[in-house]
Amino acid sequence: MKLTEPVPGGPCWVELSTPDVRAAQAFYAGLFGWRSETDPRPEAGGYTTARLGEDAVAAFSPLYRPEQQPSWTVSFATEDADATAEAVRSAGGTVLMGPMDVFDEGRFTVAADPSGAVFALWQARAFPGAGRFNDPGALGWVELRTPDPQGALDFYPAVLGWTVSSSEHFTHWGVVGADFGGLKEQDDDERADVPPHWLPYFTVTDTETTAARALTAGGEPLSPPVHIPGGPWVATLLDPLGARFGLHTP
């Protein structure tokens, strides 16, 4: 992505809900070199921050509901979580949780677009979001997988002010003149297996090597490493607990 820091409307954070936080920590530490710090406050519910050096880059949390599936959630920055939540409703989306304060860190909302793809909104206070983008081990791209591309093209620019640039093969999302993600249509077969979702891609120096390491550590392949003409190397995988994520080498 062309963003290097959180900006209003852009991706600012990513967190994994998983049934086994310790196992997830070990898996992603082996892939990306993350070290983890768990918030000791009981009211934090085991929330764990992953860091590269001193920079926060992602988080892990337990599953809070039995029916919840392991998944990564992408957060987008907003200057007013309450106003953006209202914009979500006005544009046909659903507010699933919040807005609510998270200690003195910020204000948080979980929402779904009209197709059901879940994302979060973050109004920063003490915590601005990820301290790095695009470096190896940090978030490098986000992609919406949906059966309704036109609905997404109507929804997200209205809610978050995104720009859209399209080529013959791909549609890019942007904000403040910088692309940060893309849009991919789900076919009926994929839609039958997995609901609409946001997929985070983490930057690595070698997608093929990292994908092989992930499989050795218990991950499963979804799409093999491939070079996009004129673009990056990418691959998508399941972690050992069933969460989808991508690898990205610019």
C-alpha positions as CSV (number, residue, x, y, z in Angstrom):
1,M,0.0,0.0,0.0
2,K,1.1,3.6,-0.6
3,L,0.1,4.6,3.0
4,T,2.9,4.7,5.6
5,E,0.8,5.8,8.6
6,P,-2.8,5.8,9.7
7,V,-4.9,8.5,8.0
8,P,-8.6,9.1,8.2
9,G,-10.4,6.5,6.0
10,G,-7.4,4.3,5.6
11,P,-6.6,1.0,7.2
12,C,-5.0,1.6,10.6
13,W,-5.0,-1.8,12.5
14,V,-5.7,-5.5,12.1
15,E,-6.5,-8.1,14.8
16,L,-7.1,-11.8,14.9
17,S,-9.9,-13.4,16.8
18,T,-8.8,-17.0,17.5
19,P,-9.7,-19.9,19.8
20,D,-6.1,-20.3,20.9
21,V,-4.1,-17.1,21.3
22,R,-0.9,-18.8,22.4
23,A,-0.9,-21.1,19.4
24,A,-1.6,-18.1,17.1
25,Q,1.2,-16.1,18.7
26,A,3.7,-19.0,18.0
27,F,2.6,-19.4,14.4
28,Y,2.8,-15.7,13.4
29,A,6.0,-15.2,15.4
30,G,7.6,-17.9,13.3
31,L,6.4,-16.2,10.1
32,F,6.9,-12.6,10.8
33,G,9.1,-12.3,13.9
34,W,6.4,-10.8,16.0
35,R,6.8,-10.6,19.8
36,S,3.6,-10.5,21.9
37,E,2.5,-8.5,24.9
38,T,-0.8,-9.4,26.7
39,D,-2.7,-6.6,28.5
40,P,-2.7,-7.7,32.1
41,R,-5.9,-5.8,33.0
42,P,-8.8,-8.3,33.6
43,E,-11.2,-6.0,31.7
44,A,-8.9,-6.3,28.6
45,G,-10.0,-9.9,28.2
46,G,-6.6,-11.3,27.2
47,Y,-6.1,-8.7,24.4
48,T,-2.5,-9.2,23.1
49,T,-0.5,-6.8,20.9
50,A,2.0,-8.1,18.4
51,R,5.1,-5.9,17.8
52,L,8.0,-5.6,15.4
53,G,10.7,-4.1,17.6
54,E,8.8,-1.5,19.6
55,D,6.2,-0.9,17.0
56,A,2.7,-2.3,17.4
57,V,1.6,-4.0,14.1
58,A,-1.4,-6.3,15.0
59,A,-3.3,-7.9,17.8
60,F,-4.8,-11.2,19.0
61,S,-7.9,-11.7,21.0
62,P,-9.8,-14.8,22.2
63,L,-13.2,-15.7,20.6
64,Y,-15.8,-14.1,22.8
65,R,-18.8,-16.0,21.4
66,P,-19.1,-19.8,20.8
67,E,-20.4,-19.3,17.3
68,Q,-17.6,-16.9,16.3
69,Q,-15.2,-18.2,13.6
70,P,-11.4,-17.5,13.6
71,S,-10.8,-14.4,11.5
72,W,-8.8,-11.3,10.9
73,T,-10.6,-8.0,11.2
74,V,-9.3,-4.9,9.5
75,S,-9.9,-1.5,11.2
76,F,-10.2,1.8,9.3
77,A,-9.4,5.1,10.9
78,T,-12.1,7.7,11.5
79,E,-12.1,11.1,13.2
80,D,-15.6,10.5,14.6
81,A,-16.6,6.9,15.2
82,D,-20.2,7.9,16.1
83,A,-20.7,9.9,12.9
84,T,-19.2,7.2,10.8
85,A,-21.4,4.5,12.4
86,E,-24.4,6.6,11.4
87,A,-23.0,6.8,7.9
88,V,-22.7,3.0,7.8
89,R,-26.4,2.7,8.7
90,S,-27.4,5.4,6.1
91,A,-25.5,3.6,3.4
92,G,-27.2,0.3,4.1
93,G,-24.6,-1.3,6.4
94,T,-25.1,-2.7,9.9
95,V,-23.4,-1.6,13.1
96,L,-22.7,-4.8,15.1
97,M,-21.0,-3.3,18.2
98,G,-20.4,0.1,19.6
99,P,-19.4,2.8,19.3
100,M,-17.7,2.3,22.6
101,D,-14.6,3.6,24.4
102,V,-11.5,1.4,24.8
103,F,-9.9,2.7,28.0
104,D,-8.1,5.9,26.9
105,E,-6.9,4.3,23.7
106,G,-9.7,5.3,21.4
107,R,-13.3,4.7,20.3
108,F,-14.2,1.5,18.5
109,T,-17.0,0.3,16.3
110,V,-17.6,-3.1,14.5
111,A,-19.7,-2.9,11.4
112,A,-20.7,-4.9,8.3
113,D,-21.2,-3.6,4.8
114,P,-24.4,-4.5,2.9
115,S,-23.0,-7.8,1.7
116,G,-22.0,-8.8,5.3
117,A,-18.3,-8.2,5.2
118,V,-17.2,-7.2,8.7
119,F,-14.8,-4.4,9.4
120,A,-14.0,-2.1,12.3
121,L,-13.7,1.7,12.8
122,W,-11.1,3.3,15.1
123,Q,-11.2,6.8,16.4
124,A,-7.7,7.3,17.9
125,R,-6.9,8.9,21.2
126,A,-3.8,7.5,23.0
127,F,-3.4,4.7,20.4
128,P,-3.1,5.9,16.8
129,G,-3.0,2.4,15.2
130,A,-0.2,0.4,13.6
131,G,3.3,1.8,14.0
132,R,4.4,0.3,10.7
133,F,3.1,-0.5,7.3
134,N,4.7,-2.2,4.3
135,D,7.8,-3.4,6.2
136,P,8.4,-7.2,6.4
137,G,6.0,-8.5,9.0
138,A,3.6,-5.5,8.8
139,L,0.4,-5.0,7.0
140,G,0.9,-4.3,3.4
141,W,-2.4,-4.5,1.6
142,V,-6.1,-5.2,2.3
143,E,-8.6,-6.7,0.0
144,L,-12.4,-7.0,0.1
145,R,-13.9,-10.3,-1.2
146,T,-17.6,-9.8,-1.9
147,P,-20.2,-11.2,-4.3
148,D,-21.5,-7.6,-4.8
149,P,-18.8,-5.3,-6.1
150,Q,-21.2,-2.6,-7.2
151,G,-22.7,-2.5,-3.8
152,A,-19.2,-2.1,-2.3
153,L,-18.4,0.7,-4.8
154,D,-21.5,2.5,-3.6
155,F,-21.0,1.9,0.1
156,Y,-17.3,2.5,1.0
157,P,-16.8,5.8,-0.8
158,A,-20.0,7.1,0.8
159,V,-19.0,6.0,4.3
160,L,-15.2,6.5,4.3
161,G,-14.5,8.8,1.4
162,W,-12.5,6.4,-0.6
163,T,-11.4,6.9,-4.2
164,V,-11.7,4.1,-6.7
165,S,-9.4,3.4,-9.6
166,S,-10.1,0.5,-11.9
167,S,-8.1,-1.4,-14.6
168,E,-9.2,-4.2,-16.8
169,H,-8.3,-6.8,-14.2
170,F,-8.6,-5.1,-10.8
171,T,-10.2,-2.3,-8.7
172,H,-8.1,-0.4,-6.2
173,W,-9.2,1.5,-3.1
174,G,-7.5,4.7,-2.2
175,V,-7.6,7.7,0.2
176,V,-5.7,11.0,0.1
177,G,-4.3,10.0,-3.3
178,A,-2.8,6.7,-2.0
179,D,-3.9,3.2,-2.9
180,F,-4.1,0.8,0.0
181,G,-6.3,-2.1,-1.1
182,G,-8.5,-3.8,-3.6
183,L,-11.8,-5.3,-4.5
184,K,-12.3,-8.9,-5.7
185,E,-15.6,-10.5,-6.7
186,Q,-16.4,-13.8,-5.1
187,D,-17.9,-16.4,-7.4
188,D,-20.7,-18.7,-6.3
189,D,-18.3,-21.5,-5.3
190,E,-16.2,-19.3,-3.1
191,R,-19.3,-17.6,-1.6
192,A,-20.7,-21.1,-0.7
193,D,-17.6,-21.8,1.4
194,V,-16.8,-18.5,3.0
195,P,-18.8,-15.3,3.6
196,P,-17.8,-11.9,2.2
197,H,-14.8,-10.7,4.2
198,W,-11.8,-8.3,4.3
199,L,-8.5,-10.1,3.8
200,P,-5.3,-8.6,5.2
201,Y,-2.0,-9.2,3.4
202,F,1.3,-9.0,5.4
203,T,4.5,-7.9,3.7
204,V,7.3,-10.5,3.4
205,T,10.6,-10.4,1.6
206,D,9.9,-13.7,-0.2
207,T,6.3,-14.9,-0.6
208,E,7.3,-18.4,-1.7
209,T,9.6,-19.1,1.2
210,T,7.2,-17.7,3.8
211,A,4.3,-19.6,2.4
212,A,6.3,-22.8,2.6
213,R,7.2,-22.0,6.2
214,A,3.6,-21.5,7.0
215,L,2.6,-24.9,5.6
216,T,5.4,-26.6,7.6
217,A,4.0,-24.9,10.7
218,G,0.5,-26.2,10.2
219,G,-1.1,-23.7,7.8
220,E,-3.0,-24.6,4.7
221,P,-2.8,-23.2,1.2
222,L,-5.7,-21.3,-0.4
223,S,-4.0,-19.9,-3.4
224,P,-0.3,-20.6,-4.2
225,P,2.3,-17.9,-4.6
226,V,1.8,-16.1,-7.9
227,H,3.4,-13.0,-9.4
228,I,0.9,-10.5,-10.6
229,P,2.2,-8.9,-13.9
230,G,3.6,-5.5,-13.1
231,G,2.7,-6.0,-9.4
232,P,3.6,-8.0,-6.3
233,W,4.0,-11.7,-5.4
234,V,1.0,-12.8,-3.4
235,A,-0.4,-15.9,-1.7
236,T,-3.3,-16.7,0.5
237,L,-3.4,-19.2,3.3
238,L,-5.3,-20.5,6.3
239,D,-3.5,-20.4,9.6
240,P,-3.6,-23.6,11.8
241,L,-6.7,-22.4,13.6
242,G,-8.6,-21.6,10.4
243,A,-8.2,-17.8,9.9
244,R,-7.5,-16.5,6.3
245,F,-4.6,-14.2,5.6
246,G,-2.4,-13.2,2.7
247,L,1.3,-12.7,2.0
248,H,2.6,-9.9,-0.2
249,T,6.0,-9.1,-1.6
250,P,6.1,-5.8,-3.4
